[in-house]
Amino acid sequence: MTIIVAVPDSPEGLLALSTAVEEAKVFHTDLVAVNLALHKIDTAALDPAVPVTVVERHGRHDRDPVEAVLDEVRDRKASRLVVGVKRRSPVGKAVVGSVSQRLLLNSPVPVLAVKVDDE
């Protein structure tokens, strides 16, 4: 069993990463973080009991971010995907697709979607 987490450069990405660490602890499994940001993920503050394998992309032209995540899900035979989501209006959802929304719709495994508090 492997858990994959999509980590964009946003509060939602940080929440998804910390939630995925907790999920990996609960299920006693490995964790793979797909870095969707264009800088390194800082894993120093994460629980050292959960080793995190970080999959880096190589710049803006290194595949569609959704395909990068779904490739890892398939290649590693993951059992769960964790993504961060943000509140969007119905019109915003219809007009502009998001990485998280596309992952929710296209993932071959169950998805745990976490949302940052609006406060």
C-alpha positions as CSV (number, residue, x, y, z in Angstrom):
1,M,0.0,0.0,0.0
2,T,1.4,3.4,-1.0
3,I,-0.1,6.8,-0.5
4,I,0.6,9.5,-3.1
5,V,0.2,13.2,-2.3
6,A,0.1,16.0,-4.8
7,V,2.0,19.0,-3.4
8,P,1.5,22.4,-5.2
9,D,3.1,25.6,-3.9
10,S,0.0,26.7,-1.9
11,P,-1.5,26.4,1.6
12,E,-3.6,23.5,0.2
13,G,-0.5,21.7,-0.9
14,L,1.1,22.0,2.6
15,L,-2.1,20.8,4.2
16,A,-2.3,17.8,1.8
17,L,1.3,16.9,2.7
18,S,0.8,17.0,6.4
19,T,-2.5,15.1,6.1
20,A,-0.8,12.5,3.9
21,V,1.9,12.0,6.6
22,E,-0.8,11.3,9.2
23,E,-2.5,8.9,6.8
24,A,0.8,7.0,6.2
25,K,1.2,6.7,10.0
26,V,-2.3,5.3,10.4
27,F,-1.9,2.8,7.7
28,H,1.8,2.0,8.3
29,T,2.7,2.6,4.7
30,D,5.1,4.5,2.6
31,L,4.4,8.0,1.3
32,V,5.3,9.5,-2.1
33,A,5.0,13.3,-2.6
34,V,4.7,14.6,-6.1
35,N,6.2,18.1,-6.1
36,L,4.1,20.3,-8.3
37,A,5.9,23.4,-7.2
38,L,9.0,24.6,-9.0
39,H,11.2,24.5,-5.8
40,K,12.2,21.8,-3.4
41,I,9.6,20.6,-0.8
42,D,10.8,21.2,2.8
43,T,10.3,17.9,4.6
44,A,12.3,18.8,7.7
45,A,9.2,19.7,9.8
46,L,7.4,16.4,9.0
47,D,7.3,13.5,11.3
48,P,10.6,11.6,10.9
49,A,8.8,8.3,11.6
50,V,7.2,8.6,8.1
51,P,9.8,8.5,5.3
52,V,8.7,10.6,2.4
53,T,9.9,9.9,-1.2
54,V,9.7,13.2,-3.1
55,V,9.2,13.0,-6.9
56,E,10.5,16.2,-8.5
57,R,9.4,17.6,-11.8
58,H,12.0,19.2,-14.0
59,G,10.5,22.6,-14.8
60,R,7.3,23.9,-16.3
61,H,7.5,21.8,-19.4
62,D,7.9,18.5,-17.6
63,R,4.5,17.0,-18.3
64,D,1.0,18.1,-17.3
65,P,0.9,18.1,-13.4
66,V,-2.2,15.9,-13.4
67,E,-0.5,13.3,-15.6
68,A,2.6,13.5,-13.5
69,V,0.6,12.6,-10.4
70,L,-1.6,10.0,-12.1
71,D,1.6,8.3,-13.6
72,E,2.9,7.9,-10.0
73,V,-0.4,6.5,-8.8
74,R,-0.4,3.9,-11.5
75,D,3.4,3.1,-11.5
76,R,3.6,2.7,-7.8
77,K,0.2,0.9,-7.5
78,A,-0.9,3.4,-4.9
79,S,-4.0,2.7,-2.8
80,R,-4.8,6.3,-2.0
81,L,-4.3,9.9,-3.3
82,V,-4.3,12.9,-1.1
83,V,-5.0,16.4,-2.6
84,G,-5.7,19.8,-1.2
85,V,-8.6,21.8,-2.5
86,K,-9.8,25.4,-2.2
87,R,-13.3,26.8,-2.1
88,R,-14.4,27.8,-5.6
89,S,-17.7,29.2,-6.9
90,P,-19.8,27.0,-9.2
91,V,-19.0,29.3,-12.1
92,G,-15.3,29.1,-11.3
93,K,-15.5,25.3,-11.3
94,A,-17.3,25.3,-14.7
95,V,-15.0,27.9,-16.4
96,V,-11.5,27.0,-15.1
97,G,-10.5,23.5,-14.3
98,S,-8.0,22.9,-11.5
99,V,-5.4,20.3,-10.9
100,S,-7.2,19.1,-7.8
101,Q,-10.5,18.9,-9.6
102,R,-9.0,16.9,-12.5
103,L,-7.3,14.5,-10.0
104,L,-10.6,14.0,-8.2
105,L,-12.3,13.1,-11.5
106,N,-9.6,11.0,-13.0
107,S,-7.9,9.2,-10.2
108,P,-8.1,5.4,-10.4
109,V,-7.8,5.1,-6.6
110,P,-9.8,6.7,-3.7
111,V,-9.0,10.4,-3.1
112,L,-8.8,12.1,0.2
113,A,-9.5,15.8,-0.4
114,V,-8.6,18.2,2.3
115,K,-9.6,21.9,2.5
116,V,-7.9,24.8,4.2
117,D,-10.2,26.6,6.7
118,D,-11.8,29.7,5.2
119,E,-11.2,31.6,8.4
